Amino acid sequence: MKNNKLSIIQRIIAVIVYIVAFLIICYYFSSDWGFLKGVNKEFNLLFVSGALLLVFGTYVAEPYFTKPVDVITNSIAVILALLSIGKPNDFVGYWYIFYSSILLALISIILIFLYQLFPKLEKVQKMFYAFIIKIGQSKVVFSVIYIATLISYFKDKPLAFAFLFTFWVIFITNYVVENIIIWFSNFFKNANNNTEILGEAIGCENPFLYKIEIDFLKHRSRETKKGELVYLSLDNSKGAVGIIINEKQLLNKKWIYVYLLEKDKAPLKIDLKSHEFISGSKTIFSKDNAVYGLDLETITGESKKLIEENYLYKNRDNFVGYVADGSDISKIRFLSLLDTASINYKLLKEGSVIKTEIYNEDVLYQIIDGKTNEEELEKHNIYGYLIGIAQKLGKYNEDKGELETVKWLPNIYSPVFFDKKECIISSPLAIGRLPETSLEIIIKDPEALVTHNTAILGILGIGKSCLTYELIKKIVDNTSAKIICIDITNEYKKALPDYLDGAAMEFDDENIFNELNANFENIHYDKNSKNEDVANYEKSGSQSQYHKLLGKDLKNFFFKQDSIPANKKFNNDLRVRIYNPDYHKVSKGEKVGFNAITTELTQAEKTRIISEEIFKILMAIGLEEDKKAKVLIVFEEAHSLVPEWNSTANEGDKTAVNGTAKVILQGRKYGLGSIVVTQRTANISKSILNQCNTIFALRVFDDTGKHFLENYIGFDYSNTLPTLEERHAIVVGKALKLKQPVIIRLNDSDKIMKPKTSA
């Protein structure tokens, strides 16, 4: 039992008990009272360090916490005690203790000056502050003197040493004396029905939240703590049970906020004599509005069970606030009652998950916005508070690993909590978790990632490629689809082998399609009516040859032969083919005046040809009733491969993008789909982007990107895009079976990559 649980009177009683016990021990072993006058130096030093300094310092000077000023006082007291020793060399560790005390005092003085002169050095101050208040508290520094005195002067007196050392152990453990005092206090309180008053209720902010004023000049109450049970007096011994959820202090006054436990939409009330639940009472306050501490162990039977099973009591450590006015079916507004000292305060941020009850079921909400407000405590003293806004997610089904729709909204003033429930499910299809929880968000339909198209949007360096590799891995592991990546960065060639078996992948190199080189500047001539050679720019260049070579390469990737087999089934040896269009030296003819020249195809034009050749093969295979995913095209740096019409440099790119978009639009019924990856949402073809049913939106800054995504995720979520943390994304869509957007924390890459084998 800690001494800061004792009231002032109980602490004084403890001091008297310890000092009397110590005096008796010293008198018994010294045979007289001379040690009080300094005649017996050994017992006098022990009495000063043990009784006066150790006991008074612990119970009177600093019962709650140690300040730097207290450390200075303690250090000086130790130094003075040491200076009174006539023969320092006979005292164990004399100089170590002496110089350590000086050092502690100096650090404390420096800390005080640092705080006054250099408030910006907060981190350094906190580090040293944490050190000195632990080392410099009375219980530590005076224990050192006490133990050193025992070893120095009583090691040859085993009986006295044993008694004095046992006294110190009993004192340090705070167990025997304190528990006896508290037991007697509780006994007399119960006998006299006179529980210690903490303060009085001065305000009601809602039917369950009460502001309690503790005037230290009026009420000599013990220290209160968050999470502690109290009761508001009704009449005689009846009380409405509540929990302390917040504290504010100003000079000689303190305000605690008590949230009452609920029973049948009314405050939970108990007869403290009979321990029976009271129903039907409308009264909350007694004539004096008194508030008292409540020990749950004094409550028995059904009333104790009602408290222990209460929703607020069970979740008290994760309490945030309560549902405020202005909430609706899709969103709640909640008033936060956390202060900056709370360990949960930093969880108040975009994406954090909270919960409250709707029809006795836990329903999850996600914080998407917040506002500030303020009120007066007393004249010239302002208390600011936060209003949070959270979007309804629904009920998390642990068996299925998905969010289920919950209708309606919570009652106003319902308590709100952080959701910290552990989930033991670990699915290989999990793409991430709800932030600050273990609740997984799972890809429920990997086929839909392909057939209904997927978009990954976000700024440079935010983790788009890592997420793409993970999705490719999940598609390879959970579908039979072939994957073709169009990558102009060459990153896939380096990174994908960390995720997939290298034998299942095939990459481009600089020598791919070298046969095209000979025809790069080829000008095709036709005979006119006069049998003269006339340049035909449409047939010039190597474009037609590129179609043939690409078609042959794709067939080898799909079927491991140059033609479509009779059974029209894919060969599964190779799963991923990566093309870099910049390695494909393809030309087309252009008319300049009366002449024809050749120019290289752009990235967008090559992308169209790749898409069309894939589509030709799928059409030759024909439709299948299962409509499963067959081929996935990954457009990396999609703003370069399928740019928006106003971002193209020429008419050829516009035509090419339209052709690619047509393939994606028509390809779904043949099992063809795409993953579009871009950092420039404004510059990518909206004809293709609008076909993406599953969206992964990482951090985005540009207004065009935000406005486009607003159509998918709504204004509230799009407003959070610029502030999304690293490895966080807003997700929604068919593949995830999410009917509303959700902010998730994506999986770390080291959990997705193949295990590294030692050489």
Secondary structure, DSSP 8 states (H G I E B T S, - for coil): --GGGS-HHHHHHHHHHHHHHHHHHHHHHHSSSGGGTTSSHHHHHHHIIIIIIIIHIIIII-SS---HHHHHHHHHHHHHHHHT-S-GGGSTTHHHHHHHHHHHHHHHHHHHHHHHH-TT-HHHHHHHHHHHHHHSSHHHHHHHHHHHHHHHHSTT-HHHHHHHHHHHHHHHHT-HHHHHHHHHHHHHHHHHT---EEEEEEEEEETTEEEEEEETTT-------TT-EEEEE-STTEEEEEEEEEEEEETTEEEEEEEE-EETTEE-EEETTTTEEE-S------TT-EEEE--GGG--HHHHHHHHT-HHHHTGGGEEEEE-TT--SSEEEEEE---TTSTTGGG-STT-EEEEEETTEEEEEEEEEEEEEEEEEETTEEEEEEEEEEEEEEEEETTTTEEE---S---TT-EEEE---------TTEEEE-TTS--EEE-S-HHHHHHT-EEEE--TTSSHHHHHHHHHHHHHHH---EEEEE-SSSHHHHHGGGTS-GGGEEE--TTTTGGGGGGTT--EEEE-TTS-EEEETTT-BSHHHHHHHHHHHHHHHHHSSSS--TT----SS--EEEE-GGG---EEEEEETTEEEEEE--HHHHHHHHHHHHHHHHHHH---TT----EEEEETTHHHHSB-GGG-SSHHHHHHHHHHHHHHHHHGGGTEEEEEEES-GGGB-HHHHTT--EEEE-----HHHHHHHHHHHHHHHHTTGGG--TTEEEEEEGGGTEEEEEEEEE--GGGTS------
